[in-house]
Amino acid sequence: MKVFLECLPCIMRQALDASRMSAGDDALQSAIMKRAVKITGDFENRRNSPEIAGAIHKMVAEMTGVTDPYREIKRKDMDTAFSLLPILRKYVCEAKNASDGIHRALKVAAAGNSLDSAVYGGGVSPDLESLIEKELGKPFASFDGRLFESIIFARPANILIVADNAGETVFDAVLAEKLYGISSKIFYAVREKPILNDATIEEAVASGLSEYAEVISSGSTIPGTIVSDCNPAFRKIFNEADIVISKGQGNFETLSDEKRGIFYLLKTKCNVLANLLGTIVNDYVFVYKENGKEAKSLENRNEIKSLMN
C-alpha cells in the first residue's frame, strides 16, 4: 500500500513520542526530530508508512542507545490484557455452537487490536477494562466468516497468524486456543526485534501462545510485514499456509499488495484505512482479500474446493 499524505503527521507524532521516551534532554530530542523530518520528507521513495516508521525507530535507537522505548508500555498493556482474560474466556464459552464460537474468538482477537498505545499516543493506553464488553458487543462491519469456516471445518488446515501489538497477544491466545483442536498447525509470527509497541517472541511466549502455536520471528524490523524483507523460514510458511490471518493496520498496509489470499482482522483506526475497507473509523473487520482486492466469490474457486476435499 502506498504512503498516503494523511499518514505523515501520524508518523511524525510517533517520532516525537519515541524521542521523548528515549532522550532525556531537549537538545537530543530536537536533533532526533530534525532527522525524522528528513526521513519522512523522503516518503515518495518508501514503499509504505511502516517502512518510514521503521527507519525512524532505527535512527532513534542509534542516537539514544535505547532499542525498546515502549518496553514498559508493553508490559502494562499485557498486564491489562491478562486482567481481561476472564471476560474474554466467558464471552467465548457462551457461544451457541461451533460456528458462533469461532465468530466470538475472532471478535476477541479483533478487540485486542484496541490495545494499541502507539495509536493513542504519548504512551497512554485506552481503558479497556471499562470498554471491553462494549467492544465485544459490536458487530463486524465486514465479516468473511463463512469463507473462513468453509476452510477450517473441511479438514485440518495450517494457519499462520501475523501478529501486531504486544498487548493483543493475550487476546490472540484465546483465538489460537479455539483453533487449536481443529487445525493441523498454527504458526504465530512476531517482529524480529522491538519496534514501537509491536509483539516480539518475548511477549508472545509470555501470553501463553506457545501452548497452541509455534511462535516464530518473521524477521521484520518494521511495524508491518514486507514479505520480501522477511527471513526465508517465514516466507516459506507464508507461501504454503492454507490460511493467513493478518492482524492490525501495519500488517494490512504492508501485506495488502501480496498476491496470495489473506484474511485481515483488525479495527479501523483512521480515515485512510476506513476508506480503503469501505467502513468507518472504529469498525471491526474480518475480510478476505487477494491481490489487495475483495474476493467474495472465492468459495467457488478451485483452491478453496481443494481444501474441502
C-alpha positions as CSV (number, residue, x, y, z in Angstrom):
1,M,0.0,0.0,0.0
2,K,1.4,3.4,-0.9
3,V,2.2,6.2,1.5
4,F,-0.8,8.5,1.9
5,L,-0.2,12.1,2.8
6,E,-2.6,11.7,5.7
7,C,-0.1,9.2,7.2
8,L,2.8,11.6,7.5
9,P,1.5,13.6,10.6
10,C,1.0,10.3,12.4
11,I,4.5,9.1,11.6
12,M,5.9,12.4,13.0
13,R,3.8,12.1,16.2
14,Q,5.2,8.6,16.7
15,A,8.7,10.0,16.2
16,L,8.1,12.7,18.8
17,D,6.8,10.1,21.3
18,A,9.8,7.9,20.7
19,S,12.2,10.8,21.1
20,R,10.6,11.8,24.4
21,M,10.7,8.2,25.8
22,S,14.3,7.7,24.6
23,A,16.1,11.0,25.0
24,G,16.4,12.9,28.3
25,D,17.2,16.4,27.1
26,D,15.6,18.8,24.7
27,A,18.7,19.2,22.5
28,L,18.8,15.5,21.7
29,Q,15.0,15.4,21.1
30,S,15.3,18.3,18.7
31,A,18.1,16.6,16.8
32,I,16.0,13.4,16.6
33,M,13.0,15.4,15.2
34,K,15.2,17.1,12.6
35,R,16.4,13.8,11.3
36,A,12.8,12.4,11.5
37,V,11.6,15.3,9.3
38,K,14.3,14.4,6.8
39,I,13.4,10.7,6.7
40,T,9.7,11.4,6.5
41,G,10.2,14.0,3.7
42,D,11.6,11.2,1.6
43,F,8.3,9.4,1.7
44,E,8.0,9.2,-2.1
45,N,10.9,6.8,-2.1
46,R,9.4,4.5,0.5
47,R,7.1,1.5,-0.1
48,N,4.7,2.2,2.7
49,S,4.3,4.0,6.0
50,P,5.6,1.2,8.3
51,E,8.9,1.3,6.3
52,I,9.2,5.0,7.2
53,A,8.4,4.3,10.8
54,G,11.0,1.5,10.9
55,A,13.7,3.9,9.6
56,I,12.8,6.5,12.2
57,H,12.8,3.9,15.0
58,K,16.3,2.7,13.9
59,M,17.6,6.3,13.9
60,V,16.2,7.0,17.4
61,A,17.9,3.8,18.7
62,E,21.2,4.8,17.1
63,M,21.1,8.3,18.5
64,T,20.0,7.3,22.1
65,G,21.1,3.8,22.6
66,V,17.5,2.9,23.6
67,T,16.3,0.0,21.5
68,D,13.0,-0.6,23.2
69,P,11.4,2.7,24.4
70,Y,8.0,1.1,24.6
71,R,9.1,-1.8,26.8
72,E,7.3,-0.5,30.0
73,I,4.2,0.4,28.0
74,K,4.1,-3.1,26.5
75,R,4.4,-4.6,30.0
76,K,1.5,-2.5,31.2
77,D,-0.6,-3.4,28.2
78,M,-0.1,-7.1,28.8
79,D,-1.0,-6.7,32.4
80,T,-4.2,-5.0,31.4
81,A,-4.9,-7.8,28.8
82,F,-4.3,-10.5,31.4
83,S,-6.8,-8.8,33.7
84,L,-9.4,-9.1,31.0
85,L,-8.9,-12.8,30.3
86,P,-11.9,-13.9,32.5
87,I,-14.2,-11.6,30.5
88,L,-12.8,-12.8,27.2
89,R,-13.0,-16.5,28.0
90,K,-16.5,-16.2,29.4
91,Y,-17.6,-14.4,26.1
92,V,-16.2,-17.3,24.0
93,C,-17.6,-20.0,26.3
94,E,-21.1,-18.6,25.9
95,A,-21.1,-19.5,22.2
96,K,-24.3,-21.2,21.0
97,N,-22.5,-23.6,18.6
98,A,-19.1,-24.2,16.9
99,S,-19.7,-21.5,14.3
100,D,-20.6,-19.0,16.9
101,G,-17.5,-20.0,18.9
102,I,-15.2,-19.2,16.0
103,H,-17.0,-15.9,15.4
104,R,-16.6,-14.9,19.1
105,A,-12.9,-15.9,19.2
106,L,-12.3,-13.8,16.1
107,K,-14.1,-10.9,17.8
108,V,-11.9,-11.3,20.8
109,A,-8.7,-11.2,18.7
110,A,-10.1,-8.2,16.8
111,A,-10.9,-6.4,20.1
112,G,-7.3,-6.9,21.2
113,N,-6.4,-4.5,18.3
114,S,-7.8,-1.7,20.5
115,L,-4.9,-2.3,22.9
116,D,-2.5,-0.1,20.9
117,S,-0.5,2.5,22.8
118,A,1.3,3.6,19.6
119,V,-2.1,4.8,18.1
120,Y,-3.3,6.6,21.2
121,G,-0.1,8.5,21.6
122,G,2.2,9.5,24.4
123,G,2.3,6.0,25.9
124,V,-1.4,6.2,27.0
125,S,-3.5,3.0,26.7
126,P,-7.3,3.1,26.4
127,D,-9.2,1.9,29.5
128,L,-10.2,-1.4,28.1
129,E,-11.5,-2.7,31.4
130,S,-14.5,-0.4,31.1
131,L,-14.8,-0.7,27.3
132,I,-14.1,-4.4,26.5
133,E,-17.7,-5.7,27.0
134,K,-19.0,-2.8,24.7
135,E,-16.3,-3.6,22.2
136,L,-17.1,-7.3,22.2
137,G,-20.8,-6.4,21.6
138,K,-20.0,-4.5,18.4
139,P,-20.8,-6.5,15.2
140,F,-18.2,-6.8,12.5
141,A,-18.8,-4.2,9.8
142,S,-17.4,-6.7,7.2
143,F,-17.1,-10.4,8.0
144,D,-16.0,-13.2,5.7
145,G,-16.6,-15.8,8.4
146,R,-18.4,-18.2,6.2
147,L,-15.4,-18.5,3.9
148,F,-13.1,-18.9,6.8
149,E,-15.3,-21.7,8.3
150,S,-15.6,-23.4,4.9
151,I,-11.8,-24.0,5.1
152,I,-11.2,-24.8,8.7
153,F,-14.2,-27.2,9.1
154,A,-13.4,-29.0,5.8
155,R,-10.2,-30.5,7.1
156,P,-7.3,-29.6,9.5
157,A,-5.5,-26.6,8.0
158,N,-2.1,-24.9,8.5
159,I,-2.8,-21.4,9.9
160,L,-0.4,-18.5,10.0
161,I,-1.3,-15.6,12.3
162,V,0.8,-12.5,11.7
163,A,0.9,-10.6,15.0
164,D,0.5,-6.9,15.7
165,N,0.9,-5.2,19.1
166,A,2.2,-6.8,22.3
167,G,-0.9,-6.4,24.4
168,E,-3.2,-8.2,21.9
169,T,-1.1,-11.4,22.1
170,V,-3.2,-12.3,25.1
171,F,-6.4,-11.8,23.1
172,D,-4.8,-13.8,20.2
173,A,-4.1,-16.7,22.5
174,V,-7.9,-17.0,23.0
175,L,-8.3,-17.4,19.3
176,A,-5.4,-19.8,18.9
177,E,-6.8,-21.9,21.7
178,K,-10.1,-22.1,19.9
179,L,-8.5,-23.0,16.6
180,Y,-6.0,-25.5,18.2
181,G,-8.2,-28.5,18.2
182,I,-9.5,-28.1,14.6
183,S,-6.3,-27.0,12.8
184,S,-3.3,-29.0,11.7
185,K,-0.7,-26.5,12.7
186,I,-0.8,-22.9,13.9
187,F,2.2,-20.5,13.4
188,Y,2.3,-17.1,15.2
189,A,4.7,-14.7,13.6
190,V,6.1,-11.7,15.5
191,R,8.7,-9.0,14.8
192,E,12.4,-9.8,14.8
193,K,13.2,-7.1,17.4
194,P,11.3,-4.3,19.3
195,I,9.6,-1.7,17.1
196,L,7.0,0.6,18.7
197,N,4.7,-1.5,20.8
198,D,4.6,-4.5,18.5
199,A,4.9,-8.0,19.7
200,T,8.2,-9.9,19.8
201,I,8.8,-13.5,20.8
202,E,9.2,-12.5,24.4
203,E,5.7,-11.1,24.6
204,A,4.1,-13.9,22.6
205,V,5.6,-16.6,24.8
206,A,4.6,-14.7,28.0
207,S,1.0,-14.6,26.7
208,G,0.7,-18.3,26.6
209,L,0.5,-18.5,22.9
210,S,3.3,-21.2,22.7
211,E,0.8,-23.7,24.2
212,Y,-1.3,-23.6,21.0
213,A,1.0,-22.2,18.3
214,E,4.6,-22.3,17.2
215,V,5.9,-18.8,17.9
216,I,8.3,-17.6,15.2
217,S,10.0,-14.4,14.1
218,S,9.0,-13.1,10.7
219,G,12.4,-11.3,10.5
220,S,10.6,-8.0,10.2
221,T,12.1,-5.0,11.9
222,I,9.4,-2.5,11.0
223,P,5.8,-2.2,12.3
224,G,4.5,-4.2,9.5
225,T,5.4,-7.2,7.3
226,I,7.1,-6.7,3.9
227,V,7.4,-10.4,2.9
228,S,10.4,-9.9,0.6
229,D,12.3,-8.4,3.5
230,C,11.4,-11.3,5.9
231,N,13.5,-14.4,6.7
232,P,13.3,-17.4,4.5
233,A,11.6,-19.6,7.1
234,F,8.8,-17.1,7.4
235,R,8.4,-16.7,3.6
236,K,8.1,-20.4,3.2
237,I,5.3,-20.7,5.9
238,F,3.6,-17.6,4.5
239,N,3.5,-19.0,1.0
240,E,2.5,-22.6,2.0
241,A,-0.1,-21.9,4.7
242,D,-3.7,-22.8,4.0
243,I,-4.8,-19.7,5.9
244,V,-3.0,-16.4,6.7
245,I,-4.6,-14.1,9.2
246,S,-3.1,-10.6,9.3
247,K,-3.6,-8.6,12.5
248,G,-3.7,-4.9,12.7
249,Q,-3.2,-1.9,10.4
250,G,0.6,-2.0,9.9
251,N,0.3,-5.5,8.6
252,F,-2.6,-4.5,6.3
253,E,-0.5,-1.6,4.9
254,T,2.4,-3.9,4.1
255,L,0.6,-7.2,3.1
256,S,-2.3,-5.9,1.1
257,D,-0.4,-6.0,-2.2
258,E,0.6,-9.6,-1.8
259,K,-0.7,-12.0,-4.5
260,R,-1.9,-14.7,-2.1
261,G,-5.2,-14.6,-0.3
262,I,-5.1,-13.2,3.2
263,F,-7.8,-12.7,6.0
264,Y,-7.4,-9.3,7.5
265,L,-8.5,-9.0,11.2
266,L,-8.4,-5.5,12.7
267,K,-10.1,-2.4,14.0
268,T,-10.1,0.6,11.6
269,K,-8.3,3.4,13.4
270,C,-8.0,6.1,10.8
271,N,-10.0,7.5,7.8
272,V,-7.4,6.3,5.3
273,L,-7.9,2.7,6.3
274,A,-11.6,3.0,6.7
275,N,-12.0,4.4,3.2
276,L,-9.9,1.6,1.8
277,L,-12.1,-1.0,3.6
278,G,-15.4,0.7,2.9
279,T,-16.1,1.2,6.7
280,I,-15.9,4.0,9.2
281,V,-13.3,4.6,11.9
282,N,-13.5,2.2,14.9
283,D,-15.3,-0.5,12.8
284,Y,-14.2,-4.1,13.2
285,V,-13.5,-6.1,10.0
286,F,-12.6,-9.7,9.2
287,V,-12.2,-9.6,5.4
288,Y,-10.5,-11.8,2.8
289,K,-8.6,-10.1,0.0
290,E,-6.4,-11.5,-2.8
291,N,-4.0,-9.1,-4.5
292,G,-5.5,-6.4,-2.2
293,K,-9.0,-6.9,-3.7
294,E,-12.2,-8.3,-2.4
295,A,-12.8,-12.0,-3.2
296,K,-16.3,-12.6,-2.2
297,S,-16.8,-15.4,-4.8
298,L,-13.7,-17.2,-3.7
299,E,-15.8,-20.1,-2.2
300,N,-16.3,-21.4,-5.7
301,R,-12.6,-21.2,-6.7
302,N,-10.6,-24.4,-7.2
303,E,-8.1,-23.6,-4.4
304,I,-10.8,-23.4,-1.8
305,K,-12.6,-26.5,-3.2
306,S,-9.3,-28.4,-2.9
307,L,-9.1,-27.6,0.8
308,M,-12.6,-29.0,1.3
309,N,-11.9,-32.4,-0.4
